[in-house]
Amino acid sequence: MKKILLSLSMIAVVAVIAVGATGAFFSDTETSTGNTFAAGAIDLTVDSTQHYNGNECVRNGDSTDSAYVWQGNSAFPVPGTACDGTWTATDLGAEQKFFNFKDIKPGDSGENTVSLHVANNDAWLRLVIKDVTDLDNSCNQPEAGATGEACTVALPEETTPGAGELRENLLFSVWLDQGETEGFQCNGVAKCSEDPTEGDNIKNSGEPTIISSGTIDESGEIWNFKDLDDAYLPSGNTAYFGIDWSLPSTVGNIVQTDSMSATMEFQVEQKRNNPTPFI
């Protein structure tokens, strides 16, 4: 009987050891927490520096009457009077007009250097010109007597869309204000040592023309910059474009009292994974 009890005790000890060994296999755990997918973003902002007949629209430091005034040596636009074609980088709205002129004459010309800034992602760019108007507004005696003009108040032509002659004679061109070195080095810093003539509002020799001088189509225009040597906006850089305009001195009375207007849109789309943008 004693041997039987001893044997049972040994069995119990072995059982305890076996139970205690359960779960002692080699193991390891690696945990990755907070896995997240977040969509990127593209934010385009635009600024402008305006010139007209050589005068520049600058911030007014002497008066609160107007935020910006004309400065320069040309008699017109009158130095010290208000202007509104210059602003710092912002999202565009109804207040930002690249051109807002009420009294242009044959022989007048101007230029806006437009700076484009895109944040977070490289982006394709296109310029859309739409909502084009071209009105006679009135038919005064000099205009009615101009060669090739047949305006008459009886139609009334002055309010007929496309009846004016200003759109057909006002010339525009767009050029890349990149300075002497191809591309953009200054990243928004004026007169940087890497390329002092970048973004200087002057069309220097060698700076490429993007849109050749010509009139705006009455139905509007779309310029896809990808078609221009795969040009795109690098994230974090500042890209400078000059927009020239001029009314040739040979135009004469045919454009008296006429007006044109248009909407300008700069549009961007992500560049990565997008070989055919704006489709």
Secondary structure, DSSP 8 states (H G I E B T S, - for coil): -HHHHHHHHHHHHHHHHHHHHTT-S-----------------EEEEEEEEEETTEEEEE-SS-SS-SEEEESS-SSS-TTSB--S-EEEE---TT--S---S---TT-EEEEEEEEEEESS-EEEEEEEEEEEEE-----HHHHTSTT----TTTTGGGSTT--SSTTT-EEEEEE---SSSS--STT-TT-TT-TTTTSSS--TT--EEEEEE---TT-EEEEGGGTTT--B-TT-EEEEEEEEE--TT-GGGGTT-EEEEEEEEEEEE-TT-SS---
